[in-house]
C-alpha cells in the first residue's frame, strides 16, 4: 500500500490512513482467525456475529451487488447463503465461506482516503496495486501494464476519483468464473467515485452480464475493455 498527502498535511495524516487500512485488514482478512470472516467461518448455520464497523460497508456492498446482478457477483463463490442485517452477519448454510478479495482492498483504499481527509489533508492518493484513488489538487498518471509484451503504456490521468484494473487469463493471479464467451481472458479498467465500486465493477464488466450498463450509470462509473495480446 502506498499513501501520499500534500506536504502541508498534519504529520498524523499518513499514520491515520495506515491505521484505517489495518482496521479493514483486521475485519475482513480471510487469513486472520480473529477477523469477521475468520469468525464467520466457525459459525454454524443460523448463527450470526456483530460486524466490525471497519468492514461492515464492504459486506453490505457485496450483498447489494449480489442482489443487483442476480447472483453473478458472489463473494461466497457458490459455497452457500449469507446476509447482513442490522449490523450483524448471518450464516445461512453451514458450508458458506466468504472471500471479499479486491472488494475489501478497494474498501481499504476508501477508508484510508477518508482518514487522510479527516486528518486535514486537502490532497493526496492511496495506491493498493491495481486499486487507486486520488483527491484534491492531484492528477495522477495512469499506466497500464502490458500483460502480453511486458512494460507499461500511458493511459491518462486520475483526478478526484478511483481507478481499478484487473486482468484475467493464463498466468494471472485473478480468476474469472462465469464468463460468457472469452473463456476467462479479459483485461478491464473501471473509473468510479469510490475504489470499492471500481474494483467490484471490473469483475462484472469482464463477465459481460446484462446488469452492468445500468450499474455503471447508477454508480457514476466508466469502463474500458483493453485488447488482449
N, C-alpha and C positions, 0 to 999 in steps of 0.2 A: 504494500500500500504506500502510495506517495501522497503527502498532504502539503499544500503550499498556501501561504497567506501573504497579503501585502506587507511590506516592511513596517508600516505604521500600526499593524495589528498588535494587540496586547500579547506579551510573551506567553500567556496561558492559552492562547487560542489553539496552537498546534497540540498542546497536551490534552486539551478538552476534546479535540477531534479524534485523536488516537484512543482516548478513553471511550468515546462513543462507539468506535469500531470494536474495541474489546468487549463492550457490553453486548453488541449484536453477536459476536463470536460465542460468548458465554451462553447466550439464549438459544441460538439457532444451529450451532455446530452439531452435526450428527456423530462426530467423533468424541465429544465430551460427555461422559456419563451424567454429569450434573446439569446439562443443558435441558431446555424444554423438550427438544427432540429425543435426547437420551432418556429422560424420564418417561416420555410418551411411549417409547419402545417397550418399557417394562410394565405398562398398564395392561389390565385385562379388558376385554370387550365390555363396553358400558361404563367404564371409569373415565374420569376427567382430571385435569390439573389446571391450576391457575397460571395464566400466561405471564411471563416477564414483560414489562412494558417495552423493553428494547426490541422485542421480536414480534409483538402482537400485530403490528401493522402489516408485516410481511406475510404472516399466516392468513390474515383477513384478505389480503390482496390475492393470495394463491387460491383461496376459496372462491372469491369473486370471479377470477379468471376461469376456474374450473366450471362454474355455472354458465358464464357467458359464452364459453366455447363448447358447450355440450360434452364436457369431459375430456376434450383434446389436451388441455393443459392440466397435467396431473402430477403433483409433487409426491403422490403416493406410488407412482409408477405402476398402477394397476394392482397394488397389493391389498387394497381394501378401502373402507369408507372412514371418514372422519369429518369433524366440523368444529368451527369456532362459534361460541355463543356466550354472550355476557362475560367476556374476559376469561373464558375457560376453553380449553382444548379437549375435545371429546374423542375417544377412540371407539369406533362403532363395530369394528371387526378385529378379532384377536391378532390376525396376521398383518395388520396395517403398519407400514413403515413410511416415514416421511423423509424426504431429501429435498431441501429448497434450492440447493445448488446456487446458480447465478442470481436467482431472485434474492437470496439472502445477501449476496455480495453487493448487488445494486442497492439494497436497503441500507447496508452499512455505509455505502458512499453517501446516500442521502442524509443519514444521521450525522455523519461527520461534517457535511456542509452546514447542517442546521446548528451544530455545535460551534463551528467557526463563526457563524453569524451572531449567535447569542453572545459569544465572547467579544464581539465588537469588530471583527474583520469585515471590511467592506468589499473585499475582492479576494479570490483565491480559487483553488481547484483541488479535487481529490481524484486520484487515478488508482484503480484497482486492477489494472491489467485486463483490458477488454471492456471495462466499465469506467466511464469518465464523466465528471460533472464539473462545470465551471460557473462562477457567479461574479457579479461586479464588472469592473472595467478590465476584463480579461478576454483575449481572443487566442485560444489555444490552437496550434496547428494540429490537424488530424492526419495521421499517417497510417495507411492500410498495409498490413503485411501481405506480401505476395506469397501465397501458400504453395504455388507451383514452382516458381523460379527463385524464390528467396528474395531478401531485401524488402524495401518498403516503397510505397509511392504516395505522393501528396494527394489528399482527398479534399481538404478545405479547412475551415476554422470553426471552433465551437465557442459560442458566446451565450451566456445565461441559459444553460440547459444541460442535458445529459446526452451521452452518446455511448452505444454499446455495439460491439461486433462479435459475431460467433461464426465459426467455420465448422462444418460437419462433413466428414468424409474419411477415407482411409488414412490412418495415422493421426487423426485429430483426437484430442482429449475428450471433446464433447461428442455425444451420440444423439442421433435423432430417430425417434420411433414414431411410426405412423405417417411417414411421407407418402404423398400420392404417387409421384412418378419418378422422382430423382434418385431413388434408392439411398436416401440419406446424404447425398452430396449437395451441399449448398453453402454459400458464403453470404451472410446477411449483416447489414448495419441498420440501426434504428436510432433516430434522434427523438427525444421526448423531454418534457419538463423535469421528470424525475428519473434517476438511474434505475430504480426498481422497475418502472414500466418499460424503459428502454431495453433492459436485459430480457425481461419476460417476453416482450414482443418479438425479439429476434427469433425465438423458438417458434412462435406462432406464424410469423412470416415464412419461415423455412418450411413449415408444414403445409402452407398454401391452402388454408381452410377458408370457408366462406365467411366466417365470423371476423376475419382480420380487417378488411376495409372499414367496417363500422367501428371497430375497436381503435384503429389508428385515428379516426376522426374524433371519437369520443375522448381520447387521451391526449389530443393535440400532438400527435407523433407523425414522423415521416420515416419511410423505409427505403432501403436500397438493396437490391439483389445483385451481387457482383458476379461477373463472368467467372466460370470455373476454368482452370487450366486444362 
